[in-house]
Amino acid sequence: MEVRVDPEKCQGHNRCITLAGELFDVDDLGYAHEKNDGVVPDELKEKARLAVENCPEIAISIEED
């Protein structure tokens, strides 16, 4: 599984950081991006799904293996 943040949709609410800080980071302007090239370890898959479900801008997507 991999997560992707669409930089054109992200508005910097950072709910993804709050829910899954292991998977996301922010740039100098406060916009989210993926850590580890978006690769989601098995133990963090549920957190990735929570981040997708809670993004108010629908800027996060999941790519399943």
C-alpha positions in Angstrom: 0.0 0.0 0.0 1.1 3.6 -0.7 -0.4 6.9 0.2 -0.3 10.0 -2.1 -1.0 13.6 -1.3 -2.3 15.8 -4.1 -0.4 19.1 -3.6 -3.0 21.0 -5.6 -5.8 19.9 -3.2 -4.0 20.1 0.1 -4.9 23.2 2.1 -2.7 22.5 5.1 -5.3 21.4 7.6 -2.8 18.7 8.7 -5.3 16.2 10.0 -3.2 13.6 8.3 -0.2 14.6 10.5 -2.3 14.3 13.6 -3.7 10.9 12.7 -0.7 9.4 11.0 2.4 11.4 11.6 4.5 8.3 10.8 3.3 8.5 7.2 3.1 12.3 6.5 5.2 15.4 7.0 4.7 19.1 6.2 6.8 21.5 4.1 7.9 25.0 5.1 4.5 26.4 4.1 2.5 23.8 6.2 1.3 21.6 3.3 1.5 17.8 3.7 3.5 15.3 1.8 4.3 11.6 2.1 7.2 10.2 4.1 9.1 7.2 2.8 8.0 7.6 -0.8 4.5 7.0 0.4 5.1 3.3 1.4 2.8 2.2 4.2 4.0 -0.5 6.5 1.5 -3.2 7.3 1.1 -2.0 10.9 0.1 1.5 9.7 -2.5 0.6 7.1 -5.4 1.5 9.3 -3.8 4.9 10.1 -3.4 5.5 6.4 -7.1 4.8 5.8 -8.1 7.1 8.7 -6.0 9.9 7.1 -7.8 9.5 3.8 -11.2 9.4 5.5 -10.5 12.6 7.5 -8.9 14.8 4.9 -11.4 17.7 4.4 -10.0 18.4 0.9 -9.9 14.8 -0.3 -6.2 15.3 -1.1 -5.0 11.9 0.1 -5.4 8.7 -1.9 -4.3 5.1 -1.4 -2.8 2.8 -4.0 -3.2 -0.8 -3.0 -0.5 -3.4 -4.0 
